[in-house]
């Protein structure tokens, strides 16, 4: 293998409804590949084979199959949703490939063709609820994009609430990328929960947070210091798009770029 060039698939969506986090994932992977290639620690280099699934779940498997069959990629870095990860599993098995999956996931899956490096529920939703319930109350409204991430995270939320004699005031899902969320706001106004657990992603989440911001400006009972929004999948990269509507959202993550300690400051620089 000395001096060899190893093809590696980089499969993130740079266009589509959740492309902001896709572009960040792509840039992170390309940075890591460049660091490997610039290092004198390895007797090989990596060649990035990139593709844009455009936030369409069916495209991930098609592009991954091409990367493995045509471009000889044994490893793929990418996917932003659990839906796209699930789509890749048969392709990985067929080609004996490996997926490096770096975003938060809902847990309850262990596959020998996937390296899960993102946070799972015991590392994000459980500590988040332990932090929130004593301060704000136990009556929650649950939202999610209509696929496995939202379903499973909200199932865990229901279990955590039940263990504390809490209540689910509503549980609603919208299609991936759907921004027609007026019915969610209407139900939140009617039920008046203590907090909202938001598992929407991309454009759907942005529209929801903006609508909540508008509501809070009309009625102080829905301000984030009174009725906070919780998230386990909102990233700093999305804040410029969301703007003021992100103020007051309480989020957990395995990494924050703004963390002020020397090693991270050096990394960001």
Residue pairs with C-beta under 8 A, 6 or more apart in sequence:
1 43
1 44
2 43
2 44
3 43
3 44
4 43
4 44
4 45
5 44
5 45
5 46
5 47
6 44
6 45
6 46
6 47
6 74
6 75
7 46
7 47
7 49
7 67
7 71
7 72
7 73
7 74
8 33
8 46
8 47
8 48
8 49
8 73
8 75
8 76
8 77
9 49
9 50
9 51
9 64
9 67
9 68
9 71
9 73
9 75
9 76
9 77
9 78
10 26
10 29
10 30
10 33
10 48
10 49
10 50
10 51
10 76
10 77
10 78
11 50
11 51
11 53
11 60
11 63
11 64
11 67
11 76
11 77
11 78
11 79
12 22
12 23
12 25
12 26
12 29
12 52
12 53
12 78
12 79
12 80
13 19
13 22
13 52
13 53
13 54
13 55
13 80
14 22
14 23
14 26
14 52
15 52
15 54
15 55
16 22
16 53
16 54
16 55
16 56
16 177
16 202
17 55
17 176
17 177
17 201
17 202
17 203
17 204
18 55
18 80
18 81
18 176
18 177
18 201
18 202
18 203
19 54
19 55
19 202
20 202
20 235
20 237
20 238
20 241
21 80
21 103
21 201
21 202
21 235
21 237
21 238
22 52
22 55
22 80
23 237
24 235
24 237
25 78
25 80
25 102
25 103
26 50
26 78
28 102
29 48
29 77
29 78
30 48
33 46
33 48
36 42
36 45
36 46
37 45
37 46
49 67
49 71
49 73
51 63
51 66
51 67
53 59
53 60
53 63
53 84
55 80
55 176
55 177
55 202
57 81
57 83
57 84
57 87
57 176
58 87
60 79
60 84
60 87
60 88
61 87
61 88
61 90
61 91
64 76
64 88
64 91
64 92
64 97
65 91
65 94
65 95
67 73
67 76
68 74
68 76
68 91
68 94
68 95
68 97
69 95
73 97
74 95
74 96
74 97
74 98
75 97
75 98
75 99
75 100
76 88
76 92
76 97
76 98
76 99
76 100
77 99
77 100
77 102
78 99
78 100
78 101
79 85
79 88
79 99
79 101
79 103
80 103
81 103
81 147
81 149
81 176
81 201
82 105
82 106
82 147
82 148
82 149
82 152
83 147
83 148
83 149
83 176
85 99
85 101
85 105
85 114
86 148
88 99
89 111
89 113
89 114
91 97
92 98
92 99
92 111
92 113
92 114
93 113
96 113
97 113
98 113
98 114
98 115
99 113
99 114
99 115
100 115
100 117
101 114
101 115
101 116
101 117
101 118
102 117
102 118
103 118
103 233
104 118
104 119
104 120
104 124
104 232
104 233
104 253
104 254
105 116
105 118
105 120
105 149
106 120
106 121
106 148
106 149
106 151
106 152
106 153
106 156
107 120
107 121
107 122
107 152
107 156
108 152
109 116
110 116
118 254
119 232
119 252
119 253
119 254
121 152
121 153
121 156
121 232
123 252
123 254
124 232
124 252
124 253
124 254
125 153
125 156
125 157
125 160
125 232
125 252
126 156
126 160
127 252
128 230
128 232
128 250
128 252
129 157
129 160
129 161
129 230
131 250
132 195
132 228
132 230
132 250
133 164
133 166
136 194
136 195
136 227
136 228
137 194
137 195
138 161
138 164
138 165
138 166
138 167
138 194
139 166
139 167
139 169
139 193
139 194
139 195
140 157
140 161
140 166
140 167
140 168
140 169
140 193
140 194
140 195
140 196
140 197
141 168
141 169
141 170
141 171
141 172
141 187
141 188
141 191
141 193
141 195
141 196
141 197
142 154
142 157
142 158
142 168
142 170
142 171
142 172
142 196
142 197
142 199
143 150
143 171
143 172
143 173
143 174
143 184
143 196
143 197
143 198
143 199
143 200
143 208
144 150
144 151
144 153
144 154
144 172
144 173
144 199
144 200
145 173
145 174
145 175
145 176
145 199
145 200
145 201
145 202
145 204
145 205
146 173
146 174
146 175
146 176
147 176
149 199
149 201
149 233
150 173
150 199
150 200
151 173
153 197
153 199
153 232
154 171
154 197
154 199
157 168
157 197
158 168
158 171
160 166
161 167
161 168
169 191
169 192
169 193
170 187
170 188
170 191
170 193
172 183
172 184
172 187
174 180
174 181
174 184
174 200
174 204
176 201
176 202
176 204
177 202
177 203
177 204
178 204
179 203
179 204
179 206
179 207
181 200
181 204
181 207
181 208
181 211
182 211
184 208
184 211
185 208
185 211
185 212
185 215
188 196
188 212
188 215
188 222
189 215
189 219
189 222
192 221
192 227
193 227
194 227
195 227
195 228
195 229
195 230
196 212
196 227
196 228
196 229
196 230
197 230
197 231
198 205
198 208
198 209
198 229
198 230
198 231
198 234
198 249
199 231
199 232
199 233
200 208
201 233
205 231
205 234
205 238
206 238
206 241
206 242
206 245
209 229
209 242
209 245
209 246
209 249
210 242
210 243
210 245
212 222
212 229
212 245
213 244
213 245
213 247
215 222
216 222
216 223
216 224
220 226
221 227
223 248
224 247
224 248
224 249
225 248
228 248
228 249
228 250
229 248
229 249
229 250
230 249
230 250
230 251
231 249
231 250
231 251
231 252
232 251
232 252
232 253
234 246
234 249
234 251
235 253
236 256
236 257
236 258
238 246
239 246
257 264
257 268
